[in-house]
Amino acid sequence: MSGRAVYGWQTSLADLSLILFLVAAAAVDRQRGAASAPSPQAEPLAVYVAGPGAPPLVEWLAAQETDPRQQLTITARYGPEPGAQRRAVEEAMALVEQVHAPAGGARLVVEPGAGPTRAVLAFDRAMAQDLLGKARNR
């Protein structure tokens, strides 16, 4: 018997299959990571929850410290029932109209889930500008 290993076409095919699997898995993971990565958000400075007894959003904002680096993010959630997403968008837009925010003044997030509509004031704008600056320097 000879001391060297004999490779047949099955071994070569298995090697190629494994390589193809690893390449495909890496591509799917990279694609999923890009699609599901949350937007960068800083720690909230103040949180407003729309609900019974809550003051109007414009009054709540007037009581907060202002800084041009702050970003107002309004998040509305919706359930599985028909028309829920449309109602969530309308509720979020009603809050934007309360503060008379310009088109780029407030960020709207409408997502599946449970819970009341919230408005969060944070330094997200400063964080986004910082991340953009770092990306340009690469």
C-alpha positions in Angstrom: 0.0 0.0 0.0 1.1 3.5 -0.7 1.5 6.1 2.1 -0.1 8.9 0.2 -3.8 9.7 0.5 -6.0 9.2 -2.5 -8.5 12.1 -3.3 -11.5 11.3 -5.3 -14.0 13.6 -7.0 -16.2 13.4 -3.9 -13.6 15.0 -1.7 -13.0 17.8 -4.2 -16.8 18.4 -4.4 -17.1 18.4 -0.6 -14.3 21.0 -0.4 -15.9 23.2 -3.0 -19.3 22.9 -1.4 -17.9 24.0 2.0 -16.2 27.0 0.4 -19.4 28.0 -1.4 -21.3 27.6 1.9 -18.9 29.8 3.8 -18.9 32.5 1.1 -22.7 32.5 1.0 -23.0 32.6 4.8 -20.6 35.6 5.0 -22.6 37.5 2.3 -25.9 36.9 4.0 -24.5 37.9 7.4 -23.1 41.1 5.9 -26.3 41.9 4.1 -28.5 41.2 7.2 -26.2 43.3 9.4 -26.5 46.3 7.0 -30.3 46.0 6.8 -31.0 45.5 10.5 -28.5 47.8 12.0 -30.3 50.4 14.1 -29.8 54.1 13.4 -27.3 55.6 15.8 -29.0 57.2 18.7 -27.7 59.0 21.7 -29.0 58.6 25.3 -32.3 60.4 25.6 -32.2 63.8 27.4 -36.0 63.9 27.8 -38.9 61.5 26.9 -42.5 62.6 26.2 -45.2 59.9 26.2 -48.4 60.8 24.4 -51.4 59.8 26.5 -54.2 60.9 28.7 -53.2 63.7 31.0 -50.0 64.5 29.0 -49.4 68.2 28.2 -49.3 69.2 24.6 -46.0 68.4 23.0 -45.2 72.0 22.3 -45.5 72.8 26.0 -43.3 69.9 26.9 -40.7 71.1 24.4 -40.8 74.6 25.7 -39.9 73.3 29.2 -36.8 71.6 27.9 -33.3 73.0 27.5 -32.6 73.8 23.9 -29.4 73.1 21.9 -29.0 73.1 18.2 -27.3 69.7 18.4 -30.5 68.1 19.7 -32.8 66.0 17.6 -36.4 65.3 18.2 -37.4 61.8 17.3 -41.1 60.8 17.3 -41.7 57.1 17.5 -45.1 55.6 16.8 -45.8 51.9 17.1 -48.5 49.8 15.4 -50.1 46.4 15.8 -51.2 43.7 13.3 -54.7 45.0 12.9 -55.8 46.4 9.5 -55.1 50.2 9.2 -52.9 50.3 12.3 -49.8 51.5 10.5 -51.7 54.3 8.8 -53.1 55.4 12.2 -49.6 55.4 13.7 -48.3 57.6 10.9 -51.2 60.0 11.3 -50.6 60.2 15.1 -46.9 60.9 14.6 -47.6 63.5 12.0 -50.1 65.2 14.4 -47.3 65.5 16.9 -45.0 67.0 14.3 -47.7 69.6 13.3 -48.1 70.5 17.0 -44.5 71.7 17.2 -44.5 73.2 13.7 -41.3 71.4 12.9 -39.8 71.9 9.5 -39.3 68.9 7.2 -35.9 68.1 8.6 -36.7 69.3 12.1 -38.0 66.0 13.6 -37.2 62.4 12.8 -40.2 60.1 12.5 -40.0 56.4 13.2 -43.0 54.2 12.6 -42.4 50.6 13.7 -44.3 47.4 14.5 -44.8 46.9 18.2 -46.9 47.9 21.2 -46.8 51.0 23.3 -47.7 54.7 23.1 -46.3 57.2 20.8 -43.1 58.8 22.2 -41.1 61.9 21.5 -37.4 61.7 22.5 -35.0 64.6 22.7 -31.4 63.6 22.4 -28.1 64.6 20.9 -28.7 62.3 17.9 -27.9 65.1 15.4 -24.5 65.7 17.0 -23.8 62.0 17.0 -24.8 61.7 13.3 -22.5 64.6 12.3 -19.7 63.0 14.3 -20.2 59.6 12.6 -20.4 61.3 9.2 -17.1 63.1 9.9 -15.4 59.9 10.9 -16.7 58.2 7.7 -15.3 61.0 5.5 -11.9 60.8 7.2 -11.4 57.1 6.3 
